């Protein structure tokens, strides 16, 4: 199925750690097409939010309608909504245009625990918007340990991307969780050279895991030596590049084994193995189980 445009409706985070900027980055990194409508402009950096400038409902409406009328996105991701009239407008437009999927990632508190959305606003969200949503993300949807600033947004953005590719909700959630679980702590806020390279390595794994497992290939894509790439991943994640690549491949193979009836030969070809036997040897080395044992 052809990948569709994604519309994200949320606040702007000037630090890039969350909000609109993070949504567009995550969707674009995965290969998707992101469009946006801003609900609030924040004065924000890595120390937190200093001020809010909530946009009028009429401005939010015209932004959303401009995208919906022209590009007709079938996947909408919703985040920060701070005004009752904005919630009403968003709900009205979702009912009017009927996008296939609506993903809502509630943004209620800041990283420091400050309340961002008044109780009466969230009551309106519960009454008008949530019944229209395909998925409402909760903290339990995030992989264990992954609760840092921006990770809920990353999960929702990745989920929107995989839904836009034609995956069903369960498949999309599995792939989105896998994507987020490989992000390091502080992923969106590490602006060092090594942090940037590490993030690019994760993105490369996401694009090429089903075709390449050789560290040298990824190092070449990133324009660095395999040795330097290893130094970076061990410094940030205490893991080798090969271990990270193998974990992603193994996770995806397990998903195929447990959720499909595809023959092992077909799965082997999907992941670039020369034969079913090659796949079996690799999988047993990684998990201590054969593919057949996992299926049983």
C-alpha positions as CSV (number, residue, x, y, z in Angstrom):
1,X,0.0,0.0,0.0
2,X,1.3,3.5,-0.8
3,X,2.4,5.5,2.1
4,X,0.1,8.4,3.0
5,X,0.8,11.9,4.3
6,X,0.7,12.3,8.1
7,X,-0.7,15.4,9.9
8,X,0.6,16.2,13.3
9,X,-1.5,18.7,15.5
10,X,0.5,19.8,18.5
11,X,2.6,22.5,20.2
12,X,6.0,23.8,19.0
13,X,9.0,22.9,21.1
14,X,11.9,25.2,20.3
15,X,14.4,22.8,21.9
16,X,13.4,20.1,19.5
17,X,13.0,17.5,22.3
18,X,9.3,17.1,21.8
19,X,6.3,18.5,20.1
20,X,6.0,19.5,16.4
21,X,9.7,19.5,15.7
22,X,10.3,16.0,17.1
23,X,7.3,14.6,15.3
24,X,8.5,15.9,11.9
25,X,12.0,14.6,12.6
26,X,10.8,11.1,13.6
27,X,8.4,10.8,10.7
28,X,11.0,12.1,8.2
29,X,13.7,9.8,9.6
30,X,11.5,6.8,9.0
31,X,10.8,8.0,5.5
32,X,7.4,9.5,5.9
33,X,5.8,12.7,4.8
34,X,4.9,15.0,7.7
35,X,2.6,18.0,7.7
36,X,1.7,20.1,10.7
37,X,-0.7,22.4,12.5
38,X,0.6,24.3,15.5
39,X,-1.7,24.7,18.6
40,X,0.8,26.5,21.0
41,X,4.2,28.2,20.7
42,X,6.4,27.6,23.7
43,X,9.4,29.5,25.0
44,X,11.4,26.4,25.9
45,X,14.9,24.9,26.2
46,X,16.5,21.9,27.9
47,X,15.7,23.5,31.3
48,X,12.0,23.5,30.7
49,X,9.1,25.6,29.5
50,X,9.2,29.3,30.4
51,X,6.1,30.6,28.6
52,X,3.1,29.5,26.4
53,X,1.5,31.3,23.6
54,X,-1.7,29.4,22.8
55,X,-3.0,30.1,19.3
56,X,-6.6,31.1,18.7
57,X,-9.0,28.3,17.7
58,X,-9.6,30.1,14.4
59,X,-5.9,30.0,13.5
60,X,-5.7,26.3,14.4
61,X,-8.8,25.6,12.3
62,X,-7.4,27.3,9.2
63,X,-4.1,25.4,9.5
64,X,-5.8,22.1,9.8
65,X,-8.3,22.7,7.0
66,X,-5.6,23.9,4.6
67,X,-3.8,20.5,5.0
68,X,-6.9,18.3,5.1
69,X,-8.5,19.9,2.0
70,X,-5.4,19.8,-0.1
71,X,-3.3,16.8,1.0
72,X,-6.0,14.7,2.5
73,X,-3.9,12.9,5.1
74,X,-5.5,9.6,6.4
75,X,-3.3,9.5,9.5
76,X,-3.5,12.3,12.1
77,X,-1.4,12.5,15.2
78,X,-2.6,14.8,18.0
79,X,-0.5,16.0,20.9
80,X,-0.7,19.3,23.0
81,X,-4.2,20.9,23.2
82,X,-4.5,23.6,25.9
83,X,-7.8,25.5,25.0
84,X,-11.3,24.2,25.2
85,X,-12.3,25.9,21.9
86,X,-9.2,24.4,20.2
87,X,-10.3,20.9,21.4
88,X,-13.8,21.6,20.0
89,X,-12.4,22.7,16.6
90,X,-10.1,19.6,16.3
91,X,-12.9,17.2,17.2
92,X,-15.3,19.0,14.8
93,X,-12.7,18.7,11.9
94,X,-12.0,15.0,12.7
95,X,-15.7,14.2,12.5
96,X,-16.0,16.2,9.3
97,X,-13.0,14.8,7.4
98,X,-12.9,11.3,8.8
99,X,-9.2,10.4,8.6
100,X,-8.7,6.6,8.7
101,X,-6.5,6.7,11.8
102,X,-6.3,9.3,14.7
103,X,-3.5,8.7,17.2
104,X,-3.7,10.8,20.4
105,X,-0.6,11.1,22.6
106,X,-1.9,13.1,25.7
107,X,0.5,15.9,26.7
108,X,-0.7,16.8,30.2
109,X,2.5,17.3,32.2
110,X,6.0,18.6,31.5
111,X,9.1,16.5,32.2
112,X,9.4,18.4,35.5
113,X,5.9,17.5,36.5
114,X,4.3,20.9,35.8
115,X,0.6,20.7,34.7
116,X,0.3,21.8,31.1
117,X,-3.4,21.2,30.5
118,X,-6.1,22.5,32.8
119,X,-8.5,19.8,34.1
120,X,-11.5,21.3,32.4
121,X,-9.7,21.2,29.0
122,X,-8.9,17.5,29.5
123,X,-12.5,16.9,30.4
124,X,-13.4,18.3,27.0
125,X,-10.8,16.1,25.4
126,X,-12.2,13.0,27.1
127,X,-15.8,14.0,26.1
128,X,-15.3,15.1,22.5
129,X,-11.9,13.9,21.1
130,X,-11.0,10.6,22.7
131,X,-14.1,8.8,21.3
132,X,-13.0,9.7,17.8
133,X,-9.4,8.3,18.3
134,X,-8.1,5.0,16.9
135,X,-5.4,4.9,19.6
136,X,-4.8,6.8,22.8
137,X,-1.3,6.2,24.0
138,X,-0.6,5.7,27.7
139,X,2.7,5.3,29.6
140,X,2.2,1.6,29.6
141,X,2.5,1.6,25.8
142,X,6.2,2.7,26.1
143,X,8.9,0.0,26.3
144,X,10.1,-0.5,29.9
145,X,12.7,2.1,31.0
146,X,11.8,4.4,28.1
147,X,10.0,7.2,29.9
148,X,12.2,10.2,29.0
149,X,11.2,13.5,27.6
150,X,10.0,13.1,24.0
151,X,9.7,9.3,23.9
152,X,5.9,9.3,24.0
153,X,5.9,11.6,21.0
154,X,8.4,9.4,19.2
155,X,6.3,6.4,19.8
156,X,3.1,8.2,18.5
157,X,5.0,9.6,15.5
158,X,6.4,6.2,14.6
159,X,3.0,4.6,15.1
160,X,1.5,7.2,12.7
161,X,4.2,6.4,10.2
162,X,3.7,2.7,10.2
163,X,-0.1,3.1,10.0
164,X,0.5,5.4,7.0
165,X,2.4,2.5,5.3
166,X,-0.7,0.3,5.4
167,X,0.1,-1.8,8.5
168,X,-2.7,-2.7,10.9
169,X,-2.7,-1.3,14.5
170,X,-1.0,-4.3,16.0
171,X,1.8,-4.4,13.4
172,X,2.3,-0.7,13.6
173,X,2.5,-0.7,17.4
174,X,5.1,-3.5,17.3
175,X,7.3,-1.7,14.9
176,X,6.9,1.6,16.6
177,X,7.9,0.1,20.0
178,X,10.9,-1.5,18.4
179,X,11.9,1.9,16.9
180,X,11.6,3.7,20.2
181,X,13.3,1.0,22.3
182,X,16.5,1.5,20.3
183,X,16.6,5.2,21.0
184,X,19.2,6.2,23.7
185,X,18.4,8.1,26.8
186,X,18.4,11.8,25.9
187,X,18.1,10.9,22.2
188,X,16.5,14.2,21.2
189,X,18.7,16.4,23.4
190,X,22.2,15.1,22.7
191,X,23.7,17.5,20.3
192,X,27.3,16.3,20.5
193,X,29.0,14.8,17.4
194,X,28.9,11.3,19.0
195,X,25.2,11.7,19.9
196,X,24.3,12.8,16.4
197,X,26.2,9.8,14.9
198,X,24.5,7.4,17.3
199,X,21.1,8.7,16.3
200,X,22.0,8.4,12.6
201,X,23.2,4.8,13.3
202,X,19.8,4.0,14.8
203,X,18.0,5.4,11.8
204,X,20.2,3.5,9.5
205,X,19.4,0.2,11.3
206,X,15.7,1.0,11.0
207,X,16.1,1.5,7.2
208,X,18.5,-1.4,6.4
209,X,18.2,-4.1,9.1
210,X,16.3,-6.4,6.7
211,X,19.1,-6.2,4.1
212,X,22.4,-5.7,5.9
213,X,23.9,-7.0,9.2
214,X,27.5,-6.0,8.6
215,X,28.8,-3.2,10.8
216,X,31.1,-2.1,7.9
217,X,28.1,-1.3,5.8
218,X,26.6,1.0,8.4
219,X,30.0,2.6,9.1
220,X,30.3,3.3,5.4
221,X,26.8,4.8,5.2
222,X,27.8,7.2,8.1
223,X,31.2,8.1,6.7
224,X,33.2,6.8,9.7
225,X,35.3,3.8,10.5
226,X,33.7,0.7,12.0
227,X,36.1,1.2,15.0
228,X,34.9,4.7,15.6
229,X,31.3,3.7,15.3
230,X,32.0,1.0,18.0
231,X,33.5,3.6,20.3
232,X,30.4,5.7,20.0
233,X,27.9,3.0,20.6
234,X,29.8,1.6,23.6
235,X,30.2,5.1,25.1
236,X,26.5,5.9,24.8
237,X,24.7,2.5,25.1
238,X,27.5,0.2,26.4
239,X,26.9,-2.1,23.5
240,X,28.6,-2.9,20.2
241,X,27.2,-1.9,16.9
242,X,26.9,-5.6,15.9
243,X,24.8,-6.4,19.0
244,X,22.4,-3.6,18.2
245,X,22.0,-4.7,14.6
246,X,21.5,-8.3,15.7
247,X,18.9,-7.4,18.3
248,X,16.8,-5.5,15.7
249,X,17.0,-8.4,13.2
250,X,16.2,-11.0,15.9
251,X,13.2,-9.0,17.1
252,X,11.8,-8.7,13.7
253,X,12.3,-12.4,12.9
254,X,10.6,-13.3,16.2
255,X,7.7,-11.1,15.2
256,X,7.4,-13.0,11.9
257,X,7.6,-16.4,13.6
258,X,5.0,-15.6,16.2
259,X,2.5,-13.6,14.3
260,X,2.5,-15.1,10.8
261,X,2.4,-18.5,9.1
262,X,5.0,-17.6,6.6
263,X,7.4,-20.6,5.7
264,X,10.9,-20.3,7.2
265,X,12.3,-20.2,3.7
266,X,10.2,-17.1,3.0
267,X,11.3,-15.4,6.2
268,X,14.9,-16.2,5.4
269,X,14.6,-14.4,2.1
270,X,12.9,-11.4,3.7
271,X,16.0,-10.8,5.9
272,X,18.7,-11.6,3.4
273,X,19.7,-15.0,4.5
274,X,21.0,-17.4,1.9
275,X,18.9,-20.3,3.1
276,X,16.5,-21.5,5.8
277,X,19.4,-23.3,7.4
278,X,21.4,-20.1,7.5
279,X,18.5,-18.3,9.2
280,X,18.1,-21.1,11.8
281,X,21.8,-21.1,12.7
282,X,21.8,-17.3,13.1
283,X,18.6,-17.3,15.2
284,X,19.8,-20.0,17.5
285,X,23.1,-18.2,18.1
286,X,21.2,-15.1,19.1
287,X,18.4,-16.6,21.2
288,X,19.5,-20.2,22.1
289,X,16.3,-21.4,20.4
290,X,15.6,-22.6,16.9
291,X,12.9,-20.9,14.8
292,X,10.8,-24.1,15.0
293,X,11.0,-24.1,18.8
294,X,9.7,-20.5,18.9
295,X,6.8,-21.4,16.7
296,X,5.9,-24.4,18.8
